[in-house]
Amino acid sequence: MPARTRPRRSARRDWWVKLSDEELLDLRFCDLGLTVDRSPLQRYVERLYAELERRGIAFRPHCWLGEEWFSPDGVPGFALPFYLAHPRLRRLERRMLHEVEGGNRNWFMRIMRHEAGHAIDNAYRLRRRRQWRETFGPASLPYPDSYRPRPGSRRYVQHLGSWYAQSHPTEDFAETFAVWLKPWSRWRSDYRDWPALGKLEFVDTLMTEVATQPPLVRTRAHVDSLAQDTRTLRQHYAAVLKRYAVPTRREEDELLERVFSYEPGPRRMRAATLLRRLRPKLHDALATRVGCSEYLVHQVMRAAIRRCTELGLYVAGDRRRAVRHAEWLLGRLVRAFERSAGRRLTL
């Protein structure tokens, strides 16, 4: 009698792959059997380590899987979101939230460099240094639920999006570190004549100082690890959707409603889909026409797409006319953002 072939380990571990979305939502996180080292994410962790090595930094942050991107205070490591560990979970994330944060290589590495900034801050207790506080501000400031960015400010680097460096001193440091760490970064020329250049030069000096030193904090704790998480995916998404439920009416909603409709139809395209298709065509054109940075245009277009999704807006009437109106709309939004201090953004 032939010996029974043992099933492949990956097949046993990913037994849930063929479940329907509804069945998958009822699974607990701890039952997924996911780990970073047995997922496609491991090669990106190694890529981050290579970037640190290229800069001469001996420190290596440890990574684990959690419900979301997460850098715990006092821990020299960070959690990666579970949905990036498997294509099946990415599809579920997109269906539930209409976006996969960190869903492509460049986006993922940008976030990784940012989180590495938090980890190295914790590892060497950098925020306790007087010059760190003088450069970025006191890390002890209360972490806000929301912030009002100044899109035209040159005191902060532009990295992840939504002018995130302006939200808190620790985020300012992490964003500045990420810009500095990026391979072949031209930060000296890109930020020439910006006050933010001083922050980058400080990070450059600081990293030279700590590069070969052993970290002061060496815990390898996995805070809120997926392996110990007994919540179901359904409970997780219910909480996330509640957190990002349609907020109170915003100033730009009136402009969106002048161009798009709340009424769905059998052949009506979603407004968010139209804006996504227009984004490559209009990105450079709007920056040139308005005379502003491409970063500002990118953030405004991303915000408009997200808001159209939240409001459930559709394209009404003739498609060609809708494209012209969408171009007008985006131009108005970019100019409004450039003139104002920006609307309050939620963290």
Helices and strands as residue ranges (DSSP letters): H 9-13, H 21-25, G 29-31, G 36-38, H 42-54, E 62-66, E 77-81, G 82-85, H 87-97, H 105-124, G 126-128, H 130-136, E 146-147, G 164-166, H 169-181, H 187-190, H 196-210, G 226-228, H 233-243, H 253-259, H 271-290, H 294-311, H 319-339, E 345-346
